[in-house]
């Protein structure tokens, strides 16, 4: 009976620690900087993993669990669309970076 109780308590503790982990998704403008990092992030390529991790660590998160291009329609309508006032037509390119503590 003690073994069952111990297993149950350890399962509860494991579930509580997972629930306590904080996850946050950052939406970042995909600015062309000439280095290609933005394209790595937007395409979800391996070369973007370090950039995503650096972004998360700069915001006091320990890891980047995902990164991908985000369509402007996925965002709540608060972003500008490409037009005459957008440099290089890049106003509608965004990247989502998921960070965890």
C-alpha positions in Angstrom: 0.0 0.0 0.0 2.9 2.3 0.8 4.3 1.8 -2.7 1.0 2.7 -4.3 0.8 5.9 -2.2 4.4 6.8 -3.0 3.8 6.3 -6.7 0.6 8.4 -6.5 2.4 11.2 -4.7 5.3 11.2 -7.1 2.9 11.4 -10.0 1.1 14.4 -8.5 4.5 16.1 -7.9 5.5 15.5 -11.5 2.2 16.9 -12.8 2.5 19.9 -10.5 6.0 20.7 -11.7 4.9 20.5 -15.4 2.0 22.8 -14.6 4.3 25.3 -13.0 6.5 25.6 -16.1 5.7 28.9 -17.8 5.3 29.0 -21.5 4.9 32.2 -23.5 4.7 32.9 -27.3 6.3 36.0 -28.6 5.3 37.5 -32.0 8.3 39.2 -33.6 8.5 41.2 -36.8 10.5 39.4 -39.3 13.0 42.1 -40.2 15.4 41.4 -43.0 18.8 42.3 -41.5 21.1 40.9 -44.2 22.2 37.9 -42.1 19.5 35.5 -43.0 18.6 34.7 -39.3 15.1 36.0 -39.9 14.6 33.5 -42.8 15.9 30.7 -40.6 13.3 31.5 -38.0 10.5 32.1 -40.5 11.1 28.8 -42.3 11.6 26.9 -39.1 15.0 25.7 -40.2 17.7 24.4 -37.7 19.8 27.6 -38.2 17.1 29.5 -36.4 17.3 27.4 -33.3 20.2 29.4 -31.8 18.5 32.8 -32.6 15.2 31.6 -31.0 17.1 30.3 -27.9 19.0 33.6 -27.7 15.7 35.6 -27.9 14.2 33.5 -25.1 17.2 33.7 -22.9 17.3 37.5 -23.3 13.8 37.5 -21.8 14.8 35.3 -18.8 13.4 32.0 -20.3 15.5 28.9 -20.3 14.6 27.4 -23.7 12.9 27.9 -27.0 10.5 25.1 -27.7 9.3 26.2 -31.1 9.6 28.9 -33.7 7.8 29.5 -37.0 6.5 32.0 -39.4 3.1 33.4 -38.5 0.5 34.5 -41.0 -0.9 38.0 -40.3 -4.4 36.6 -40.3 -3.4 34.5 -37.2 -2.8 37.7 -35.3 -5.7 39.7 -33.9 -5.8 42.4 -36.7 -3.4 44.7 -34.9 -0.6 44.4 -37.5 0.0 46.5 -40.6 -0.3 44.9 -44.0 2.2 45.5 -46.8 1.6 48.8 -48.6 3.2 52.1 -49.6 4.4 52.8 -46.1 6.1 49.4 -45.6 9.9 49.3 -46.2 10.7 46.4 -48.6 7.1 45.1 -48.4 7.9 43.2 -45.1 5.2 44.5 -42.9 3.2 41.3 -43.1 6.0 38.9 -42.1 6.1 37.8 -38.4 7.7 35.0 -36.5 6.3 33.2 -33.4 8.8 32.1 -30.8 7.6 29.8 -28.0 9.7 30.2 -24.8 9.6 28.2 -21.6 11.0 28.7 -18.2 
